[in-house]
């Protein structure tokens, strides 16, 4: 990448590259697959919809601020990147970035717990501390195969509605939000709910959480609320952990 670039774009690149390293730290990687994307601010794009995505072919630990690829909604590469973009990542992420005004960040994973719950006919159960914080926040989209066909986008968007946590049936998890930290805590909560559900099933029937209690838990959970940082403190802490191991993502 040729420097200099707009300071706001560089800050977005550092935050997104850090997220890829955080995912690796948490074990949320899937070889070279899956994606985290971040829309660039209007100060950089003059109102055009552009976003950053990982260079296809690199593991998450190889992603850096400078090798992230900048693309538009049509998938056109807008910088001098030598790397391609995975169509399976572009098709879904572009549709959401384009159609949901608050979808500035999108995260998608294929974790074992996430895929297991996505394959379950009943989906996410309302029976643990984490799923209770996602009351009426989870959407479902039926599996239509590998997500490279643009005609799937309208059905996906209809199923998502305004719900920021998405279970892609038979496939995996997805979250979107106004900021990267907010999206991260949404996905982290969904992932933890799936992990606890998977563990609980090995021991038999779970104790359900009442609808009214789950609704109260979601109202009382402050981590998604912009007035309380919307996950900024959590993500910053994870970024500091990454920095202690390897801060080469900043290059």
Secondary structure, 3 states (H helix, E strand, C coil): CCCCCCHHHHHHHHHHHHHHHHHHHHCCCECCECCEEEECCHHHHCCCCEEEECCCCCCHHHCCCCCCEEEECCCCECCCCCCCCCHHHHHHHHHHHHHCCCCCEEEEECCHHHHHHHHCCCCCCCCCCCHHHHCCCEEEECCCCCCCCHHHHHHHHHHHCCCCEEEECCCEEEEEECCHHHHHHHHHHHHHHHHHHHHHHCCCCCCCCCHHHHHHHHHHCCCCCHHHCCCHHHHHHHHHHHHHHCCHHHC
